[in-house]
Amino acid sequence: MTDLATRAAKIKLLILDVDGVLTDNRLFYGDNGVEYKSFYTRDGHAMVLWRKSGLDLGVITGRKSQLVANRMNDLKVKYLFQGVPDKLPVFEQLLKDEGLNADEIAYMGDDILDLPILTRVGLASCPQDADPEVIKRVHFVSEKVGGQGAVRELIEMMLKAQGHWQAHMDFYLR
């Protein structure tokens, strides 16, 4: 088993950033001031498969948006922390509250504000278009850009490492 697969096999909780990871890092505002974002449905489906495998999901994001709350509710994300400019204290409290070790956590982030968590988790990852400072410090760089399949690629890799992927494929190929 490769180092990456060994790391992936230990993961119990996947934490994601939103802008630049679950979205393409762009914000749209309507004339009425309403914010719009685009989410990639294959990323969302992978998140559902992750949960169906008995694993937990969390989101820690610097911005606050009802739109994000709605999408994460649709996907039944267990932990949602929004409007968090300093993510590390939230991460540390989550570890403490859930009795998890950092090596049981995977995190995907795309910008330098994600580095405090990325440098502590068991499996640090980023989209292909992440900041260069992030790319050089993670264990896994997706071949996909943020908001266009990076999360799907990460989850699929981890589910394969944990032996869950084939059960999902068997379900769809029945």
C-alpha positions as a Markdown table, in Angstrom:
| # | Residue | x | y | z |
|---|---|---|---|---|
| 1 | Met | 0.0 | 0.0 | 0.0 |
| 2 | Thr | 1.4 | 3.4 | -0.9 |
| 3 | Asp | 1.8 | 6.2 | 1.7 |
| 4 | Leu | -1.2 | 8.0 | 0.3 |
| 5 | Ala | -3.4 | 4.9 | 0.5 |
| 6 | Thr | -2.2 | 4.2 | 4.0 |
| 7 | Arg | -3.1 | 7.7 | 5.0 |
| 8 | Ala | -6.5 | 7.5 | 3.2 |
| 9 | Ala | -7.4 | 4.2 | 4.9 |
| 10 | Lys | -7.3 | 5.9 | 8.4 |
| 11 | Ile | -9.7 | 8.7 | 7.6 |
| 12 | Lys | -12.9 | 9.0 | 9.5 |
| 13 | Leu | -13.8 | 12.6 | 8.9 |
| 14 | Leu | -13.4 | 14.7 | 5.7 |
| 15 | Ile | -13.5 | 18.4 | 6.2 |
| 16 | Leu | -13.8 | 20.7 | 3.2 |
| 17 | Asp | -13.4 | 24.4 | 2.4 |
| 18 | Val | -16.1 | 25.8 | 0.2 |
| 19 | Asp | -14.8 | 28.6 | -2.1 |
| 20 | Gly | -12.2 | 27.2 | -4.5 |
| 21 | Val | -12.9 | 23.6 | -3.4 |
| 22 | Leu | -16.7 | 22.9 | -3.6 |
| 23 | Thr | -17.1 | 25.9 | -6.0 |
| 24 | Asp | -14.9 | 27.3 | -8.7 |
| 25 | Asn | -13.8 | 30.2 | -6.5 |
| 26 | Arg | -16.0 | 32.8 | -8.2 |
| 27 | Leu | -18.8 | 34.8 | -6.6 |
| 28 | Phe | -21.8 | 36.1 | -8.5 |
| 29 | Tyr | -24.1 | 38.8 | -7.2 |
| 30 | Gly | -27.5 | 39.7 | -8.7 |
| 31 | Asp | -28.8 | 43.2 | -9.0 |
| 32 | Asn | -30.6 | 42.6 | -5.8 |
| 33 | Gly | -27.4 | 41.9 | -3.9 |
| 34 | Val | -28.1 | 38.2 | -3.7 |
| 35 | Glu | -25.0 | 35.9 | -3.8 |
| 36 | Tyr | -24.9 | 33.0 | -6.2 |
| 37 | Lys | -22.4 | 30.0 | -6.3 |
| 38 | Ser | -22.2 | 27.0 | -8.5 |
| 39 | Phe | -21.7 | 23.5 | -7.0 |
| 40 | Tyr | -20.6 | 20.4 | -9.0 |
| 41 | Thr | -23.2 | 17.7 | -8.6 |
| 42 | Arg | -20.6 | 14.9 | -8.9 |
| 43 | Asp | -18.8 | 16.3 | -5.9 |
| 44 | Gly | -22.1 | 16.2 | -4.1 |
| 45 | His | -22.8 | 12.7 | -5.1 |
| 46 | Ala | -19.4 | 11.6 | -3.8 |
| 47 | Met | -20.2 | 13.3 | -0.5 |
| 48 | Val | -23.3 | 11.2 | -0.3 |
| 49 | Leu | -21.3 | 8.0 | -1.0 |
| 50 | Trp | -18.9 | 9.1 | 1.7 |
| 51 | Arg | -21.7 | 9.4 | 4.2 |
| 52 | Lys | -23.3 | 6.1 | 3.1 |
| 53 | Ser | -20.0 | 4.5 | 3.9 |
| 54 | Gly | -20.5 | 5.5 | 7.5 |
| 55 | Leu | -18.0 | 8.3 | 7.4 |
| 56 | Asp | -18.5 | 11.9 | 8.5 |
| 57 | Leu | -18.3 | 15.2 | 6.6 |
| 58 | Gly | -17.5 | 18.7 | 7.8 |
| 59 | Val | -17.2 | 22.2 | 6.2 |
| 60 | Ile | -15.1 | 25.1 | 7.6 |
| 61 | Thr | -15.4 | 28.2 | 5.5 |
| 62 | Gly | -14.3 | 31.8 | 5.9 |
| 63 | Arg | -17.5 | 33.2 | 4.3 |
| 64 | Lys | -21.0 | 33.0 | 5.6 |
| 65 | Ser | -23.9 | 32.3 | 3.2 |
| 66 | Gln | -27.4 | 30.8 | 3.5 |
| 67 | Leu | -26.8 | 29.3 | 0.1 |
| 68 | Val | -23.9 | 27.2 | 1.5 |
| 69 | Ala | -26.1 | 26.3 | 4.5 |
| 70 | Asn | -28.8 | 25.1 | 2.2 |
| 71 | Arg | -26.5 | 23.0 | 0.0 |
| 72 | Met | -24.7 | 21.4 | 3.0 |
| 73 | Asn | -28.1 | 20.6 | 4.6 |
| 74 | Asp | -29.2 | 18.9 | 1.3 |
| 75 | Leu | -26.0 | 16.8 | 1.5 |
| 76 | Lys | -26.5 | 16.1 | 5.2 |
| 77 | Val | -23.1 | 17.5 | 6.2 |
| 78 | Lys | -22.6 | 16.8 | 9.9 |
| 79 | Tyr | -20.5 | 19.8 | 10.8 |
| 80 | Leu | -20.9 | 23.2 | 9.2 |
| 81 | Phe | -18.8 | 26.2 | 10.4 |
| 82 | Gln | -19.3 | 29.4 | 8.4 |
| 83 | Gly | -17.8 | 32.9 | 8.8 |
| 84 | Val | -14.6 | 31.5 | 10.3 |
| 85 | Pro | -11.6 | 33.7 | 9.3 |
| 86 | Asp | -9.2 | 31.7 | 11.6 |
| 87 | Lys | -10.1 | 28.0 | 11.0 |
| 88 | Leu | -7.6 | 26.4 | 13.3 |
| 89 | Pro | -9.4 | 26.9 | 16.7 |
| 90 | Val | -12.6 | 25.4 | 15.1 |
| 91 | Phe | -10.6 | 22.5 | 13.8 |
| 92 | Glu | -8.9 | 21.9 | 17.2 |
| 93 | Gln | -12.3 | 22.1 | 19.1 |
| 94 | Leu | -13.9 | 19.6 | 16.6 |
| 95 | Leu | -11.0 | 17.1 | 17.2 |
| 96 | Lys | -11.5 | 17.5 | 21.0 |
| 97 | Asp | -15.3 | 17.3 | 20.9 |
| 98 | Glu | -15.3 | 14.2 | 18.6 |
| 99 | Gly | -12.3 | 12.4 | 20.2 |
| 100 | Leu | -10.5 | 12.2 | 16.9 |
| 101 | Asn | -6.8 | 12.3 | 16.2 |
| 102 | Ala | -5.5 | 14.6 | 13.4 |
| 103 | Asp | -4.4 | 11.5 | 11.4 |
| 104 | Glu | -8.0 | 10.5 | 11.2 |
| 105 | Ile | -8.9 | 13.7 | 9.4 |
| 106 | Ala | -8.7 | 14.6 | 5.7 |
| 107 | Tyr | -8.9 | 18.2 | 4.6 |
| 108 | Met | -9.2 | 19.8 | 1.2 |
| 109 | Gly | -8.4 | 23.5 | 1.0 |
| 110 | Asp | -7.2 | 25.8 | -1.8 |
| 111 | Asp | -5.7 | 28.9 | -0.2 |
| 112 | Ile | -3.1 | 30.0 | 2.4 |
| 113 | Leu | -5.8 | 30.5 | 5.1 |
| 114 | Asp | -6.2 | 26.7 | 4.9 |
| 115 | Leu | -2.6 | 25.9 | 5.7 |
| 116 | Pro | -2.9 | 25.8 | 9.5 |
| 117 | Ile | -5.3 | 22.8 | 9.1 |
| 118 | Leu | -3.6 | 21.3 | 6.0 |
| 119 | Thr | -0.3 | 21.0 | 7.9 |
| 120 | Arg | -1.9 | 19.1 | 10.8 |
| 121 | Val | -4.2 | 16.5 | 9.2 |
| 122 | Gly | -3.5 | 12.9 | 8.3 |
| 123 | Leu | -4.4 | 13.6 | 4.6 |
| 124 | Ala | -4.0 | 17.1 | 3.3 |
| 125 | Ser | -5.3 | 17.7 | -0.2 |
| 126 | Cys | -6.1 | 20.5 | -2.7 |
| 127 | Pro | -7.6 | 21.1 | -6.1 |
| 128 | Gln | -5.2 | 21.4 | -9.1 |
| 129 | Asp | -5.7 | 25.2 | -9.2 |
| 130 | Ala | -4.9 | 25.8 | -5.5 |
| 131 | Asp | -2.4 | 28.4 | -4.4 |
| 132 | Pro | 1.2 | 27.3 | -5.1 |
| 133 | Glu | 2.0 | 27.6 | -1.3 |
| 134 | Val | -0.8 | 25.0 | -0.7 |
| 135 | Ile | 0.2 | 22.7 | -3.5 |
| 136 | Lys | 3.7 | 22.2 | -2.2 |
| 137 | Arg | 2.5 | 21.3 | 1.3 |
| 138 | Val | -0.2 | 18.7 | 0.7 |
| 139 | His | -0.2 | 14.9 | 0.3 |
| 140 | Phe | -2.6 | 14.8 | -2.6 |
| 141 | Val | -3.2 | 17.3 | -5.4 |
| 142 | Ser | -6.3 | 16.6 | -7.5 |
| 143 | Glu | -6.1 | 16.5 | -11.2 |
| 144 | Lys | -9.3 | 18.5 | -11.2 |
| 145 | Val | -9.8 | 22.2 | -10.4 |
| 146 | Gly | -12.0 | 23.4 | -7.5 |
| 147 | Gly | -15.7 | 23.2 | -8.1 |
| 148 | Gln | -15.2 | 20.7 | -11.0 |
| 149 | Gly | -14.6 | 17.3 | -9.5 |
| 150 | Ala | -11.6 | 17.7 | -7.1 |
| 151 | Val | -13.7 | 16.6 | -4.2 |
| 152 | Arg | -15.1 | 13.6 | -6.1 |
| 153 | Glu | -11.6 | 12.5 | -7.0 |
| 154 | Leu | -10.4 | 12.8 | -3.4 |
| 155 | Ile | -13.4 | 10.9 | -2.0 |
| 156 | Glu | -13.2 | 8.1 | -4.7 |
| 157 | Met | -9.5 | 7.6 | -3.9 |
| 158 | Met | -10.2 | 7.4 | -0.1 |
| 159 | Leu | -13.2 | 5.1 | -0.5 |
| 160 | Lys | -11.1 | 2.7 | -2.7 |
| 161 | Ala | -8.3 | 2.8 | 0.0 |
| 162 | Gln | -10.9 | 1.9 | 2.7 |
| 163 | Gly | -12.5 | -0.8 | 0.6 |
| 164 | His | -15.9 | 0.9 | 0.3 |
| 165 | Trp | -15.8 | 1.9 | -3.4 |
| 166 | Gln | -16.7 | -1.5 | -4.9 |
| 167 | Ala | -19.9 | -1.8 | -2.8 |
| 168 | His | -21.1 | 1.4 | -4.3 |
| 169 | Met | -20.2 | 0.3 | -7.8 |
| 170 | Asp | -22.0 | -3.1 | -7.2 |
| 171 | Phe | -25.1 | -1.2 | -6.2 |
| 172 | Tyr | -25.1 | 0.9 | -9.4 |
| 173 | Leu | -24.2 | -2.1 | -11.7 |
| 174 | Arg | -26.9 | -4.4 | -10.3 |
